[in-house]
């Protein structure tokens, strides 16, 4: 099993903090991740096609269900976030980044409220906006 590593140009310079990137990823693990990401992208494209063909009411129902799911799974989400935060602290992640990543019940409620707000917006699929006449004489929209 091979490893992929990365070192900083500052390694070993007296007076400089050791900037070595502490990553060693198994090459076969990297390949598995690449395969998984391609599969995720393929599934996302198919889901986008299905959503585009769905009625507005169906899309909104899915968004409201998603918001409810966030609230219902809050305890599990918070527990997973605490594990992630502990791992991030061990890796000395920047405090500002830690603050942005840390979840609490209020933030989860905010996420759910944001998803509900999206459901309340007009459905933009199929709408033509910002019609402009091109010099060639054809009309295009954004």
Backbone bond lengths (Angstrom), bond angles and torsions (degrees), N, CA, C in turn:
res aa  C-N    CA-C-N  psi(-1)  N-CA   C-N-CA  omega(-1)  CA-C   N-CA-C  phi
1 X - - - 1.444 - - 1.521 107.93 -
2 X 1.334 116.94 124.82 1.453 121.10 179.98 1.517 111.12 -90.53
3 X 1.325 116.05 163.49 1.455 120.80 178.98 1.518 109.74 -126.49
4 X 1.335 114.23 148.04 1.449 121.13 176.21 1.519 105.73 -108.58
5 X 1.298 118.54 124.84 1.458 121.21 -179.40 1.511 110.97 -129.01
6 X 1.313 116.56 166.31 1.455 120.94 -179.56 1.514 107.82 -144.08
7 X 1.318 117.34 135.06 1.458 121.70 177.95 1.520 109.24 -124.76
8 X 1.313 114.43 149.31 1.447 120.32 178.01 1.519 110.39 -84.08
9 X 1.319 117.68 155.39 1.462 121.29 177.08 1.520 111.33 -72.06
10 X 1.347 118.38 -9.36 1.455 122.04 -179.99 1.518 112.90 -89.30
11 X 1.323 118.40 -4.91 1.460 120.78 -177.92 1.519 110.46 -55.85
12 X 1.297 115.55 130.28 1.460 121.26 173.18 1.508 115.24 79.91
13 X 1.318 120.27 -0.23 1.459 121.24 178.71 1.524 107.63 -79.29
14 X 1.354 117.43 121.97 1.471 119.58 -178.77 1.521 111.00 -56.61
15 X 1.357 115.44 138.04 1.457 120.90 177.65 1.516 113.61 84.08
16 X 1.306 117.68 -9.60 1.467 120.36 178.46 1.516 108.38 -100.06
17 X 1.301 115.81 140.76 1.456 120.86 175.43 1.522 107.88 -63.53
18 X 1.314 116.72 140.41 1.462 120.52 178.56 1.518 107.73 -64.71
19 X 1.325 116.17 112.58 1.451 122.05 -174.36 1.525 112.19 -99.67
20 X 1.293 116.68 17.12 1.456 120.07 -177.87 1.520 109.83 -59.83
21 X 1.281 115.67 133.82 1.452 120.73 175.73 1.517 106.93 -77.89
22 X 1.283 116.64 124.19 1.445 121.61 -173.61 1.529 110.71 -90.77
23 X 1.308 116.21 57.80 1.460 118.93 178.91 1.511 109.76 -122.72
24 X 1.274 114.90 135.27 1.455 121.31 171.86 1.512 105.25 -141.06
25 X 1.292 115.94 108.24 1.453 121.10 -175.69 1.515 107.83 -110.97
26 X 1.294 116.30 127.82 1.461 119.86 177.39 1.517 108.13 -62.07
27 X 1.329 116.21 134.56 1.462 120.88 -177.66 1.522 111.11 -58.29
28 X 1.331 117.26 -40.75 1.456 118.21 179.12 1.521 111.19 -68.83
29 X 1.328 118.11 -28.96 1.461 121.51 174.91 1.518 111.10 -67.18
30 X 1.321 116.35 -37.24 1.461 121.66 177.59 1.521 110.17 -65.50
31 X 1.318 116.40 -41.02 1.467 120.97 177.25 1.521 110.74 -63.72
32 X 1.332 117.02 -42.41 1.463 120.86 178.97 1.526 110.52 -63.47
33 X 1.315 116.72 -40.53 1.457 120.62 177.99 1.519 110.66 -63.92
34 X 1.319 117.05 -42.62 1.459 121.38 178.54 1.533 110.80 -60.50
35 X 1.317 116.26 -43.65 1.466 120.93 178.85 1.528 110.09 -63.68
36 X 1.318 116.00 -43.86 1.463 120.57 179.99 1.530 110.94 -62.52
37 X 1.331 117.45 -41.13 1.462 120.92 -179.32 1.529 111.28 -67.72
38 X 1.342 116.97 -38.71 1.472 119.44 176.09 1.528 110.17 -62.25
39 X 1.324 117.03 -42.22 1.456 121.30 179.46 1.522 110.60 -64.89
40 X 1.315 116.87 -41.51 1.458 121.26 177.67 1.530 110.38 -61.31
41 X 1.322 117.29 -43.32 1.464 121.27 177.67 1.512 112.42 -62.30
42 X 1.334 116.42 -41.91 1.467 121.13 178.05 1.525 110.68 -61.71
43 X 1.338 116.34 -44.86 1.470 120.20 179.93 1.529 110.71 -66.60
44 X 1.328 117.19 -36.45 1.472 120.67 179.06 1.525 110.66 -65.64
45 X 1.342 117.06 -40.99 1.475 119.65 177.40 1.519 110.95 -62.30
46 X 1.319 117.44 -42.24 1.466 120.57 178.86 1.524 110.69 -65.85
47 X 1.319 116.72 -41.20 1.466 119.87 178.05 1.530 110.39 -63.31
48 X 1.327 117.44 -39.06 1.473 120.95 179.10 1.528 110.06 -62.80
49 X 1.326 117.06 -39.36 1.479 119.93 177.56 1.526 110.49 -63.65
50 X 1.319 116.61 -42.61 1.463 120.59 -179.99 1.524 110.86 -65.29
51 X 1.319 116.92 -42.05 1.462 120.66 179.31 1.530 109.86 -63.82
52 X 1.320 117.52 -41.47 1.467 120.91 -179.32 1.525 110.97 -62.44
53 X 1.333 117.84 -30.97 1.467 121.52 179.95 1.526 112.54 -86.63
54 X 1.308 118.09 -8.75 1.462 121.75 -176.03 1.523 111.43 -80.05
55 X 1.310 114.24 153.19 1.467 120.65 175.29 1.526 109.04 -71.78
56 X 1.308 116.34 154.14 1.463 121.64 -179.78 1.523 111.15 -55.65
57 X 1.310 117.56 -43.22 1.463 121.08 -179.68 1.524 112.20 -60.69
58 X 1.332 116.38 -38.27 1.463 120.23 178.29 1.529 110.54 -65.98
59 X 1.324 115.89 -43.58 1.465 119.88 179.73 1.526 110.67 -63.16
60 X 1.330 115.92 -44.19 1.456 119.38 -179.61 1.526 111.11 -65.28
61 X 1.335 117.22 -39.30 1.466 120.38 177.77 1.531 109.96 -61.68
62 X 1.321 116.32 -40.61 1.467 119.95 178.09 1.527 110.72 -64.69
63 X 1.328 117.33 -40.93 1.473 120.56 178.61 1.527 111.20 -64.77
64 X 1.335 117.19 -43.05 1.467 119.58 178.36 1.530 110.70 -65.08
65 X 1.333 117.08 -38.31 1.474 120.51 176.94 1.527 110.11 -64.73
66 X 1.326 116.87 -38.34 1.461 121.17 177.93 1.533 110.19 -62.60
67 X 1.326 116.30 -43.89 1.465 120.64 179.16 1.529 110.18 -62.65
68 X 1.333 116.39 -45.13 1.466 119.77 178.25 1.525 110.45 -62.67
69 X 1.325 117.10 -38.80 1.460 121.19 178.82 1.521 112.41 -62.48
70 X 1.326 116.77 -38.48 1.469 119.96 176.34 1.527 111.06 -60.17
71 X 1.334 116.04 -45.03 1.461 120.47 -178.50 1.530 109.86 -67.81
72 X 1.335 117.14 -44.06 1.465 121.22 -178.78 1.530 111.93 -64.85
73 X 1.317 117.53 -33.13 1.468 121.37 -177.88 1.524 112.47 -95.91
74 X 1.314 117.33 13.28 1.465 120.97 -174.35 1.519 112.49 -55.11
75 X 1.333 118.02 -43.69 1.472 119.33 -178.42 1.526 111.34 -61.78
76 X 1.329 117.05 -44.44 1.468 120.78 179.82 1.530 110.55 -67.08
77 X 1.331 116.53 -39.12 1.469 120.39 179.15 1.529 109.75 -64.24
78 X 1.330 116.69 -43.79 1.462 120.48 -179.72 1.528 111.45 -65.53
79 X 1.324 117.30 -38.97 1.470 120.19 178.19 1.523 110.73 -64.14
80 X 1.330 116.95 -44.04 1.470 120.37 178.08 1.518 110.75 -64.58
81 X 1.337 116.85 -38.80 1.457 120.47 179.15 1.524 110.93 -64.69
82 X 1.317 117.63 -37.45 1.466 120.19 178.26 1.526 111.15 -64.43
83 X 1.336 117.17 -39.05 1.467 120.10 176.03 1.527 110.26 -64.42
84 X 1.328 116.41 -43.01 1.461 120.37 178.63 1.530 111.26 -63.79
85 X 1.326 116.49 -40.29 1.465 120.51 -179.79 1.534 110.45 -65.39
86 X 1.324 116.97 -40.12 1.470 119.78 178.48 1.523 110.23 -62.23
87 X 1.333 116.68 -43.27 1.464 120.23 178.58 1.523 110.62 -64.81
88 X 1.326 117.43 -39.01 1.470 121.12 179.70 1.525 110.96 -66.22
89 X 1.319 117.02 -38.92 1.472 119.85 178.32 1.525 110.70 -65.46
90 X 1.320 117.02 -38.50 1.467 120.43 177.95 1.518 111.14 -62.47
91 X 1.328 116.43 -27.93 1.468 121.22 179.76 1.525 111.80 -92.25
92 X 1.337 116.22 9.58 1.470 121.87 178.27 1.526 112.71 56.06
93 X 1.321 116.20 43.04 1.455 119.94 176.18 1.527 109.25 -62.97
94 X 1.305 117.33 146.32 1.453 123.60 -179.13 1.538 110.38 -54.10
95 X 1.333 118.14 135.05 1.477 120.55 -179.36 1.531 113.66 -55.35
96 X 1.315 117.56 -37.10 1.471 119.66 178.55 1.529 110.51 -64.20
97 X 1.329 117.43 -38.86 1.457 121.21 177.79 1.528 110.27 -67.09
98 X 1.327 116.23 -42.11 1.466 120.05 177.49 1.526 110.59 -57.91
99 X 1.320 116.38 -43.26 1.470 120.26 -179.17 1.520 110.80 -62.28
100 X 1.318 117.43 -39.97 1.465 120.93 179.87 1.522 111.78 -69.05
101 X 1.326 117.07 -32.18 1.457 120.99 -176.66 1.527 114.07 -84.96
102 X 1.314 117.17 -22.00 1.463 119.47 -175.02 1.528 111.50 -72.92
103 X 1.315 114.83 129.22 1.461 120.92 178.54 1.518 109.99 -101.06
104 X 1.319 114.88 154.96 1.456 122.57 172.53 1.528 106.27 -146.74
105 X 1.324 118.65 170.70 1.466 119.57 -177.68 1.536 113.24 -55.84
106 X 1.320 116.62 -38.07 1.469 119.63 179.69 1.531 111.43 -63.92
107 X 1.315 117.67 -41.62 1.465 120.65 179.21 1.524 111.06 -66.35
108 X 1.304 117.22 -38.24 1.471 119.31 178.29 1.529 109.71 -66.62
109 X 1.336 117.33 -42.26 1.471 119.33 175.39 1.526 110.35 -60.24
110 X 1.337 116.83 -39.03 1.465 120.66 177.53 1.525 112.16 -62.70
111 X 1.344 116.33 -40.16 1.469 119.46 176.51 1.520 110.14 -61.99
112 X 1.335 115.91 -46.28 1.460 119.90 -179.51 1.525 110.64 -62.12
113 X 1.328 116.61 -42.64 1.472 119.92 178.08 1.527 110.72 -62.51
114 X 1.321 117.30 -38.98 1.465 120.74 178.05 1.520 111.97 -63.12
115 X 1.317 117.16 -40.96 1.468 120.55 177.99 1.528 109.35 -64.82
116 X 1.339 117.22 -41.12 1.474 120.16 177.69 1.534 110.94 -63.39
117 X 1.333 117.00 -37.64 1.467 120.06 177.93 1.523 111.04 -63.59
118 X 1.327 117.26 -38.13 1.465 120.17 176.86 1.528 109.76 -62.64
119 X 1.330 116.94 -40.36 1.466 120.54 179.35 1.528 111.44 -62.92
120 X 1.314 117.16 -29.40 1.465 121.67 -179.65 1.535 113.17 -78.93
121 X 1.329 117.21 -14.22 1.466 120.47 -179.41 1.528 110.41 -74.37
122 X 1.336 116.87 155.53 1.467 118.99 173.88 1.531 110.15 -62.23
123 X 1.315 116.26 143.99 1.464 121.40 179.47 1.525 109.09 -73.17
124 X 1.335 118.10 117.06 1.460 120.32 -177.10 1.532 114.25 -82.48
125 X 1.327 118.39 -9.25 1.463 120.52 -176.14 1.522 109.53 -65.92
126 X 1.305 115.32 126.51 1.466 121.56 179.38 1.519 114.21 87.23
127 X 1.328 117.03 -7.29 1.459 120.78 178.62 1.518 109.82 -79.52
128 X 1.316 115.71 141.15 1.465 120.20 175.07 1.521 106.95 -110.11
129 X 1.330 115.08 124.40 1.457 119.92 -178.65 1.523 109.75 -127.18
130 X 1.294 114.86 163.38 1.458 121.65 173.65 1.528 112.09 52.26
131 X 1.333 115.83 53.10 1.468 120.66 179.00 1.532 109.46 -67.51
132 X 1.312 115.27 131.97 1.465 121.23 179.07 1.523 110.34 -135.37
133 X 1.296 115.12 145.35 1.454 121.60 176.75 1.522 107.25 -92.85
134 X 1.312 116.77 123.66 1.465 122.19 177.31 1.538 109.46 -84.31
135 X 1.315 117.43 156.24 1.464 120.44 179.85 1.536 112.95 -54.37
136 X 1.326 115.18 -26.40 1.479 118.70 -179.63 1.523 111.74 -76.16
137 X 1.343 117.33 -9.97 1.453 120.61 178.45 1.527 113.85 100.17
138 X 1.324 118.49 -2.99 1.453 119.03 178.14 1.526 110.31 -92.08
139 X 1.329 115.22 150.73 1.448 120.82 177.32 1.525 108.37 -95.89
140 X 1.334 115.62 137.07 1.469 121.09 176.07 1.521 108.07 -130.66
141 X 1.320 115.03 154.81 1.469 119.49 177.63 1.519 109.00 -129.89
142 X 1.302 114.78 160.07 1.468 120.42 179.46 1.514 110.01 -83.07
